[in-house]
Amino acid sequence: MSLTIGNQIKAARALAELSQAELAAAASVNVNTVRAMEGRGTGVLVSGLDTILRVQRALEAAGVEFIPENGGGAGVRLRKGPE
């Protein structure tokens, strides 16, 4: 598993068109947790692994794909829909 950073969470949430409150509800975390994660910017998230995974899974369920660091930088994108 690659490291998830705050900017990835923020970008993923924007792609999924979710508010912080909507993401928090989908991930069963407090909205302040989402705010704190996004506030880390380019820093590695310091939340518990379970919390990070819940937020990441909620975003993945909304159609977002997390792109690992592979020389080009970590990122996010929307999954391609069925053709």
N, CA, C and O atoms as a printed pandas DataFrame, in Angstrom:
     atom_number atom_name residue_name chain_id  residue_number  x_coord  y_coord  z_coord
0              1         N          MET        A               1    0.841   -1.179    0.000
1              2        CA          MET        A               1    0.000    0.000    0.000
2              3         C          MET        A               1    0.882    1.236    0.000
3              4         O          MET        A               1    1.837    1.330    0.771
4              5         N          SER        A               2    0.556    2.181   -0.867
5              6        CA          SER        A               2    1.338    3.405   -0.917
6              7         C          SER        A               2    0.856    4.368    0.168
7              8         O          SER        A               2   -0.228    4.201    0.727
8              9         N          LEU        A               3    1.664    5.357    0.450
9             10        CA          LEU        A               3    1.298    6.351    1.446
10            11         C          LEU        A               3    0.267    7.299    0.855
11            12         O          LEU        A               3    0.431    7.779   -0.266
12            13         N          THR        A               4   -0.766    7.562    1.585
13            14        CA          THR        A               4   -1.789    8.506    1.153
14            15         C          THR        A               4   -1.496    9.850    1.796
15            16         O          THR        A               4   -1.211    9.929    2.991
16            17         N          ILE        A               5   -1.569   10.912    0.991
17            18        CA          ILE        A               5   -1.290   12.245    1.510
18            19         C          ILE        A               5   -2.558   13.088    1.484
19            20         O          ILE        A               5   -3.509   12.782    0.764
20            21         N          GLY        A               6   -2.558   14.150    2.276
21            22        CA          GLY        A               6   -3.730   15.001    2.408
22            23         C          GLY        A               6   -4.237   15.563    1.097
23            24         O          GLY        A               6   -5.445   15.619    0.869
24            25         N          ASN        A               7   -3.318   15.982    0.229
25            26        CA          ASN        A               7   -3.746   16.536   -1.052
26            27         C          ASN        A               7   -4.465   15.501   -1.906
27            28         O          ASN        A               7   -5.355   15.856   -2.679
28            29         N          GLN        A               8   -4.099   14.234   -1.781
29            30        CA          GLN        A               8   -4.809   13.183   -2.520
30            31         C          GLN        A               8   -6.253   13.080   -2.041
31            32         O          GLN        A               8   -7.171   12.955   -2.851
32            33         N          ILE        A               9   -6.452   13.131   -0.738
33            34        CA          ILE        A               9   -7.799   13.053   -0.180
34            35         C          ILE        A               9   -8.634   14.230   -0.680
35            36         O          ILE        A               9   -9.775   14.056   -1.106
36            37         N          LYS        A              10   -8.056   15.424   -0.626
37            38        CA          LYS        A              10   -8.777   16.626   -1.052
38            39         C          LYS        A              10   -9.118   16.563   -2.540
39            40         O          LYS        A              10  -10.243   16.870   -2.935
40            41         N          ALA        A              11   -8.149   16.165   -3.364
41            42        CA          ALA        A              11   -8.381   16.066   -4.810
42            43         C          ALA        A              11   -9.401   14.977   -5.125
43            44         O          ALA        A              11  -10.265   15.160   -5.982
44            45         N          ALA        A              12   -9.300   13.855   -4.438
45            46        CA          ALA        A              12  -10.233   12.750   -4.663
46            47         C          ALA        A              12  -11.650   13.168   -4.295
47            48         O          ALA        A              12  -12.604   12.835   -4.999
48            49         N          ARG        A              13  -11.783   13.884   -3.209
49            50        CA          ARG        A              13  -13.103   14.348   -2.784
50            51         C          ARG        A              13  -13.692   15.310   -3.812
51            52         O          ARG        A              13  -14.887   15.261   -4.102
52            53         N          ALA        A              14  -12.849   16.184   -4.359
53            54        CA          ALA        A              14  -13.321   17.118   -5.386
54            55         C          ALA        A              14  -13.767   16.368   -6.641
55            56         O          ALA        A              14  -14.805   16.689   -7.220
56            57         N          LEU        A              15  -12.988   15.373   -7.063
57            58        CA          LEU        A              15  -13.365   14.576   -8.236
58            59         C          LEU        A              15  -14.694   13.861   -8.027
59            60         O          LEU        A              15  -15.505   13.757   -8.947
60            61         N          ALA        A              16  -14.904   13.376   -6.823
61            62        CA          ALA        A              16  -16.133   12.648   -6.505
62            63         C          ALA        A              16  -17.307   13.591   -6.226
63            64         O          ALA        A              16  -18.441   13.149   -6.036
64            65         N          GLU        A              17  -17.018   14.891   -6.204
65            66        CA          GLU        A              17  -18.034   15.912   -5.937
66            67         C          GLU        A              17  -18.742   15.679   -4.599
67            68         O          GLU        A              17  -19.967   15.741   -4.497
68            69         N          LEU        A              18  -17.924   15.410   -3.581
69            70        CA          LEU        A              18  -18.430   15.200   -2.225
70            71         C          LEU        A              18  -18.000   16.360   -1.341
71            72         O          LEU        A              18  -16.894   16.881   -1.486
72            73         N          SER        A              19  -18.866   16.762   -0.433
73            74        CA          SER        A              19  -18.467   17.729    0.586
74            75         C          SER        A              19  -17.671   16.976    1.653
75            76         O          SER        A              19  -17.667   15.745    1.684
76            77         N          GLN        A              20  -17.009   17.720    2.514
77            78        CA          GLN        A              20  -16.295   17.070    3.609
78            79         C          GLN        A              20  -17.264   16.287    4.479
79            80         O          GLN        A              20  -16.947   15.186    4.927
80            81         N          ALA        A              21  -18.439   16.847    4.719
81            82        CA          ALA        A              21  -19.437   16.166    5.552
82            83         C          ALA        A              21  -19.942   14.890    4.879
83            84         O          ALA        A              21  -20.146   13.878    5.549
84            85         N          GLU        A              22  -20.142   14.930    3.572
85            86        CA          GLU        A              22  -20.605   13.739    2.850
86            87         C          GLU        A              22  -19.555   12.635    2.878
87            88         O          GLU        A              22  -19.881   11.463    3.065
88            89         N          LEU        A              23  -18.284   13.018    2.691
89            90        CA          LEU        A              23  -17.212   12.023    2.751
90            91         C          LEU        A              23  -17.115   11.438    4.152
91            92         O          LEU        A              23  -16.973   10.226    4.315
92            93         N          ALA        A              24  -17.190   12.290    5.154
93            94        CA          ALA        A              24  -17.118   11.817    6.538
94            95         C          ALA        A              24  -18.230   10.813    6.822
95            96         O          ALA        A              24  -17.993    9.778    7.444
96            97         N          ALA        A              25  -19.433   11.117    6.370
97            98        CA          ALA        A              25  -20.561   10.205    6.590
98            99         C          ALA        A              25  -20.346    8.885    5.857
99           100         O          ALA        A              25  -20.616    7.818    6.410
100          101         N          ALA        A              26  -19.864    8.949    4.623
101          102        CA          ALA        A              26  -19.637    7.733    3.838
102          103         C          ALA        A              26  -18.556    6.856    4.455
103          104         O          ALA        A              26  -18.604    5.631    4.345
104          105         N          ALA        A              27  -17.575    7.490    5.107
105          106        CA          ALA        A              27  -16.462    6.757    5.709
106          107         C          ALA        A              27  -16.694    6.451    7.189
107          108         O          ALA        A              27  -15.865    5.796    7.822
108          109         N          SER        A              28  -17.793    6.911    7.734
109          110        CA          SER        A              28  -18.096    6.741    9.167
110          111         C          SER        A              28  -16.997    7.317   10.054
111          112         O          SER        A              28  -16.551    6.686   11.012
112          113         N          VAL        A              29  -16.570    8.540    9.708
113          114        CA          VAL        A              29  -15.601    9.269   10.525
114          115         C          VAL        A              29  -16.168   10.657   10.793
115          116         O          VAL        A              29  -17.130   11.072   10.148
116          117         N          ASN        A              30  -15.583   11.365   11.731
117          118        CA          ASN        A              30  -16.000   12.716   12.052
118          119         C          ASN        A              30  -15.529   13.665   10.959
119          120         O          ASN        A              30  -14.450   13.473   10.398
120          121         N          VAL        A              31  -16.322   14.684   10.651
121          122        CA          VAL        A              31  -15.938   15.651    9.623
122          123         C          VAL        A              31  -14.620   16.340    9.979
123          124         O          VAL        A              31  -13.863   16.715    9.084
124          125         N          ASN        A              32  -14.338   16.512   11.267
125          126        CA          ASN        A              32  -13.059   17.110   11.668
126          127         C          ASN        A              32  -11.881   16.225   11.277
127          128         O          ASN        A              32  -10.782   16.726   11.041
128          129         N          THR        A              33  -12.098   14.923   11.207
129          130        CA          THR        A              33  -11.049   14.003   10.765
130          131         C          THR        A              33  -10.724   14.254    9.300
131          132         O          THR        A              33   -9.553   14.294    8.922
132          133         N          VAL        A              34  -11.749   14.424    8.477
133          134        CA          VAL        A              34  -11.531   14.715    7.052
134          135         C          VAL        A              34  -10.807   16.048    6.907
135          136         O          VAL        A              34   -9.866   16.160    6.122
136          137         N          ARG        A              35  -11.236   17.053    7.655
137          138        CA          ARG        A              35  -10.575   18.366    7.602
138          139         C          ARG        A              35   -9.101   18.254    7.980
139          140         O          ARG        A              35   -8.238   18.843    7.330
140          141         N          ALA        A              36   -8.822   17.496    9.032
141          142        CA          ALA        A              36   -7.436   17.333    9.481
142          143         C          ALA        A              36   -6.603   16.602    8.435
143          144         O          ALA        A              36   -5.452   16.965    8.192
144          145         N          MET        A              37   -7.179   15.572    7.816
145          146        CA          MET        A              37   -6.453   14.833    6.779
146          147         C          MET        A              37   -6.111   15.762    5.614
147          148         O          MET        A              37   -4.968   15.799    5.158
148          149         N          GLU        A              38   -7.088   16.499    5.144
149          150        CA          GLU        A              38   -6.858   17.401    4.018
150          151         C          GLU        A              38   -5.880   18.505    4.392
151          152         O          GLU        A              38   -5.132   18.986    3.541
152          153         N          GLY        A              39   -5.882   18.905    5.648
153          154        CA          GLY        A              39   -4.988   19.952    6.113
154          155         C          GLY        A              39   -3.525   19.547    6.136
155          156         O          GLY        A              39   -2.646   20.397    6.281
156          157         N          ARG        A              40   -3.256   18.247    5.994
157          158        CA          ARG        A              40   -1.863   17.773    5.973
158          159         C          ARG        A              40   -1.172   18.136    4.669
159          160         O          ARG        A              40    0.055   18.071    4.593
160          161         N          GLY        A              41   -1.923   18.516    3.639
161          162        CA          GLY        A              41   -1.319   18.915    2.369
162          163         C          GLY        A              41   -0.465   17.819    1.777
163          164         O          GLY        A              41   -0.952   16.729    1.478
164          165         N          THR        A              42    0.823   18.116    1.609
165          166        CA          THR        A              42    1.733   17.134    1.021
166          167         C          THR        A              42    2.356   16.222    2.063
167          168         O          THR        A              42    3.178   15.368    1.730
168          169         N          GLY        A              43    1.973   16.395    3.315
169          170        CA          GLY        A              43    2.501   15.533    4.368
170          171         C          GLY        A              43    1.777   14.204    4.415
171          172         O          GLY        A              43    0.603   14.103    4.058
172          173         N          VAL        A              44    2.488   13.199    4.857
173          174        CA          VAL        A              44    1.892   11.873    5.023
174          175         C          VAL        A              44    0.859   11.947    6.139
175          176         O          VAL        A              44    1.087   12.594    7.161
176          177         N          LEU        A              45   -0.260   11.292    5.946
177          178        CA          LEU        A              45   -1.322   11.323    6.949
178          179         C          LEU        A              45   -0.884   10.632    8.231
179          180         O          LEU        A              45   -0.217    9.598    8.201
180          181         N          VAL        A              46   -1.270   11.220    9.350
181          182        CA          VAL        A              46   -0.902   10.663   10.651
182          183         C          VAL        A              46   -2.087   10.009   11.349
183          184         O          VAL        A              46   -1.955    9.522   12.472
184          185         N          SER        A              47   -3.239    9.995   10.693
185          186        CA          SER        A              47   -4.405    9.317   11.266
186          187         C          SER        A              47   -4.128    7.826   11.342
187          188         O          SER        A              47   -3.216    7.319   10.689
188          189         N          GLY        A              48   -4.919    7.132   12.141
189          190        CA          GLY        A              48   -4.775    5.687   12.237
190          191         C          GLY        A              48   -5.028    5.017   10.895
191          192         O          GLY        A              48   -5.806    5.517   10.083
192          193         N          LEU        A              49   -4.379    3.902   10.664
193          194        CA          LEU        A              49   -4.499    3.183    9.399
194          195         C          LEU        A              49   -5.945    2.837    9.090
195          196         O          LEU        A              49   -6.375    2.958    7.943
196          197         N          ASP        A              50   -6.703    2.408   10.089
197          198        CA          ASP        A              50   -8.104    2.057    9.867
198          199         C          ASP        A              50   -8.891    3.261    9.353
199          200         O          ASP        A              50   -9.714    3.126    8.447
200          201         N          THR        A              51   -8.642    4.426    9.925
201          202        CA          THR        A              51   -9.337    5.645    9.509
202          203         C          THR        A              51   -8.967    6.022    8.085
203          204         O          THR        A              51   -9.839    6.357    7.283
204          205         N          ILE        A              52   -7.684    5.970    7.767
205          206        CA          ILE        A              52   -7.229    6.292    6.409
206          207         C          ILE        A              52   -7.869    5.342    5.405
207          208         O          ILE        A              52   -8.342    5.771    4.352
208          209         N          LEU        A              53   -7.886    4.058    5.728
209          210        CA          LEU        A              53   -8.473    3.070    4.817
210          211         C          LEU        A              53   -9.968    3.291    4.636
211          212         O          LEU        A              53  -10.482    3.127    3.529
212          213         N          ARG        A              54  -10.668    3.655    5.688
213          214        CA          ARG        A              54  -12.110    3.901    5.561
214          215         C          ARG        A              54  -12.384    5.078    4.635
215          216         O          ARG        A              54  -13.294    5.021    3.808
216          217         N          VAL        A              55  -11.600    6.144    4.771
217          218        CA          VAL        A              55  -11.770    7.313    3.904
218          219         C          VAL        A              55  -11.401    6.951    2.465
219          220         O          VAL        A              55  -12.115    7.303    1.526
220          221         N          GLN        A              56  -10.289    6.252    2.303
221          222        CA          GLN        A              56   -9.860    5.860    0.956
222          223         C          GLN        A              56  -10.898    4.944    0.303
223          224         O          GLN        A              56  -11.212    5.113   -0.875
224          225         N          ARG        A              57  -11.425    3.992    1.041
225          226        CA          ARG        A              57  -12.435    3.074    0.485
226          227         C          ARG        A              57  -13.721    3.806    0.120
227          228         O          ARG        A              57  -14.355    3.481   -0.885
228          229         N          ALA        A              58  -14.109    4.784    0.922
229          230        CA          ALA        A              58  -15.310    5.570    0.607
230          231         C          ALA        A              58  -15.117    6.339   -0.696
231          232         O          ALA        A              58  -16.037    6.444   -1.507
232          233         N          LEU        A              59  -13.924    6.869   -0.889
233          234        CA          LEU        A              59  -13.635    7.593   -2.127
234          235         C          LEU        A              59  -13.566    6.641   -3.317
235          236         O          LEU        A              59  -14.032    6.971   -4.408
236          237         N          GLU        A              60  -12.992    5.472   -3.109
237          238        CA          GLU        A              60  -12.947    4.469   -4.181
238          239         C          GLU        A              60  -14.359    4.020   -4.552
239          240         O          GLU        A              60  -14.650    3.799   -5.727
240          241         N          ALA        A              61  -15.231    3.884   -3.563
241          242        CA          ALA        A              61  -16.622    3.507   -3.831
242          243         C          ALA        A              61  -17.341    4.597   -4.623
243          244         O          ALA        A              61  -18.317    4.320   -5.321
244          245         N          ALA        A              62  -16.859    5.835   -4.514
245          246        CA          ALA        A              62  -17.436    6.960   -5.254
246          247         C          ALA        A              62  -16.831    7.086   -6.651
247          248         O          ALA        A              62  -17.160    8.015   -7.389
248          249         N          GLY        A              63  -15.945    6.151   -7.017
249          250        CA          GLY        A              63  -15.397    6.134   -8.367
250          251         C          GLY        A              63  -14.000    6.689   -8.530
251          252         O          GLY        A              63  -13.537    6.882   -9.654
252          253         N          VAL        A              64  -13.320    6.950   -7.424
253          254        CA          VAL        A              64  -11.971    7.512   -7.484
254          255         C          VAL        A              64  -10.937    6.398   -7.389
255          256         O          VAL        A              64  -11.104    5.443   -6.631
256          257         N          GLU        A              65   -9.879    6.530   -8.161
257          258        CA          GLU        A              65   -8.760    5.583   -8.124
258          259         C          GLU        A              65   -7.526    6.312   -7.603
259          260         O          GLU        A              65   -7.183    7.388   -8.092
260          261         N          PHE        A              66   -6.868    5.730   -6.623
261          262        CA          PHE        A              66   -5.636    6.307   -6.087
262          263         C          PHE        A              66   -4.462    5.798   -6.911
263          264         O          PHE        A              66   -4.331    4.596   -7.144
264          265         N          ILE        A              67   -3.608    6.718   -7.351
265          266        CA          ILE        A              67   -2.460    6.383   -8.186
266          267         C          ILE        A              67   -1.218    6.421   -7.299
267          268         O          ILE        A              67   -0.950    7.440   -6.663
268          269         N          PRO        A              68   -0.457    5.327   -7.245
269          270        CA          PRO        A              68    0.723    5.289   -6.375
270          271         C          PRO        A              68    1.861    6.160   -6.899
271          272         O          PRO        A              68    1.920    6.506   -8.078
272          273         N          GLU        A              69    2.744    6.494   -5.994
273          274        CA          GLU        A              69    3.984    7.191   -6.347
274          275         C          GLU        A              69    4.815    6.241   -7.194
275          276         O          GLU        A              69    5.175    5.157   -6.736
276          277         N          ASN        A              70    5.117    6.628   -8.401
277          278        CA          ASN        A              70    5.930    5.774   -9.275
278          279         C          ASN        A              70    6.854    6.621  -10.129
279          280         O          ASN        A              70    7.029    6.369  -11.321
280          281         N          GLY        A              71    7.430    7.611   -9.511
281          282        CA          GLY        A              71    8.334    8.491  -10.228
282          283         C          GLY        A              71    7.645    9.743  -10.740
283          284         O          GLY        A              71    8.294   10.765  -10.962
284          285         N          GLY        A              72    6.329    9.667  -10.928
285          286        CA          GLY        A              72    5.590   10.816  -11.428
286          287         C          GLY        A              72    4.790   11.512  -10.352
287          288         O          GLY        A              72    4.138   12.521  -10.616
288          289         N          GLY        A              73    4.832   10.993   -9.157
289          290        CA          GLY        A              73    4.076   11.572   -8.056
290          291         C          GLY        A              73    2.758   10.859   -7.839
291          292         O          GLY        A              73    2.111   10.420   -8.790
292          293         N          ALA        A              74    2.371   10.749   -6.599
293          294        CA          ALA        A              74    1.099   10.121   -6.245
294          295         C          ALA        A              74   -0.040   11.019   -6.698
295          296         O          ALA        A              74    0.117   12.236   -6.787
296          297         N          GLY        A              75   -1.184   10.414   -6.982
297          298        CA          GLY        A              75   -2.319   11.210   -7.433
298          299         C          GLY        A              75   -3.617   10.447   -7.341
299          300         O          GLY        A              75   -3.693    9.385   -6.722
300          301         N          VAL        A              76   -4.643   11.006   -7.968
301          302        CA          VAL        A              76   -5.964   10.385   -8.027
302          303         C          VAL        A              76   -6.563   10.658   -9.398
303          304         O          VAL        A              76   -6.177   11.603  -10.086
304          305         N          ARG        A              77   -7.509    9.815   -9.780
305          306        CA          ARG        A              77   -8.254   10.027  -11.023
306          307         C          ARG        A              77   -9.585    9.301  -10.898
307          308         O          ARG        A              77   -9.755    8.424  -10.051
308          309         N          LEU        A              78  -10.522    9.679  -11.752
309          310        CA          LEU        A              78  -11.791    8.963  -11.799
310          311         C          LEU        A              78  -11.599    7.698  -12.604
311          312         O          LEU        A              78  -10.917    7.698  -13.629
312          313         N          ARG        A              79  -12.206    6.616  -12.135
313          314        CA          ARG        A              79  -12.161    5.370  -12.896
314          315         C          ARG        A              79  -12.976    5.544  -14.165
315          316         O          ARG        A              79  -13.997    6.232  -14.176
316          317         N          LYS        A              80  -12.527    4.930  -15.200
317          318        CA          LYS        A              80  -13.245    4.970  -16.469
318          319         C          LYS        A              80  -14.513    4.143  -16.331
319          320         O          LYS        A              80  -14.472    3.010  -15.851
320          321         N          GLY        A              81  -15.623    4.699  -16.747
321          322        CA          GLY        A              81  -16.897    3.999  -16.662
322          323         C          GLY        A              81  -17.016    2.942  -17.734
323          324         O          GLY        A              81  -16.177    2.872  -18.633
324          325         N          PRO        A              82  -18.040    2.121  -17.655
325          326        CA          PRO        A              82  -18.246    1.082  -18.672
326          327         C          PRO        A              82  -18.534    1.714  -20.027
327          328         O          PRO        A              82  -19.200    2.745  -20.121
328          329         N          GLU        A              83  -18.030    1.090  -21.050
329          330        CA          GLU        A              83  -18.216    1.630  -22.405
330          331         C          GLU        A              83  -19.382    1.009  -23.095
331          332         O          GLU        A              83  -19.675    1.352  -24.240
